[in-house]
Amino acid sequence: MPYRNVSMASHAVTQAKLMWPFIAGFGVVGAAVTYATLGVTKEDIKKSSFANPGGQHH
């Protein structure tokens, strides 16, 4: 929350200058996770030892 003598727009610009690395990082990580998960098929899930730790394939 900005001080009374600082406008909300000015405060938002100041905070954006401080927070841009975090915002960019979240965007890059989000894009990478989305890209990686879009390539996973049902067959990949069935073959996965992580999804089927006992080794039973359905």
RAQUIKA-V338426 format. One record per residue. N is the residue number from 1. D_FIRST is the distance of its C-alpha to the first C-alpha in Angstrom with 1 decimal. Layout:
BEGIN
n=N d_first=D_FIRST
n=N d_first=D_FIRST
END
This chain:
BEGIN
n=1 d_first=0.0
n=2 d_first=3.8
n=3 d_first=6.7
n=4 d_first=9.1
n=5 d_first=11.5
n=6 d_first=9.7
n=7 d_first=10.2
n=8 d_first=8.3
n=9 d_first=11.5
n=10 d_first=11.5
n=11 d_first=8.2
n=12 d_first=9.7
n=13 d_first=12.9
n=14 d_first=11.9
n=15 d_first=10.5
n=16 d_first=13.7
n=17 d_first=15.9
n=18 d_first=14.9
n=19 d_first=15.1
n=20 d_first=18.2
n=21 d_first=20.8
n=22 d_first=19.4
n=23 d_first=19.2
n=24 d_first=22.7
n=25 d_first=23.9
n=26 d_first=23.0
n=27 d_first=24.7
n=28 d_first=27.8
n=29 d_first=28.2
n=30 d_first=27.7
n=31 d_first=30.3
n=32 d_first=32.7
n=33 d_first=32.6
n=34 d_first=33.2
n=35 d_first=36.0
n=36 d_first=37.6
n=37 d_first=37.5
n=38 d_first=39.0
n=39 d_first=42.1
n=40 d_first=42.8
n=41 d_first=45.8
n=42 d_first=47.3
n=43 d_first=50.1
n=44 d_first=47.7
n=45 d_first=46.3
n=46 d_first=49.8
n=47 d_first=50.9
n=48 d_first=47.8
n=49 d_first=48.6
n=50 d_first=44.9
n=51 d_first=44.9
n=52 d_first=48.4
n=53 d_first=48.6
n=54 d_first=52.1
n=55 d_first=53.5
n=56 d_first=54.5
n=57 d_first=54.2
n=58 d_first=54.2
END
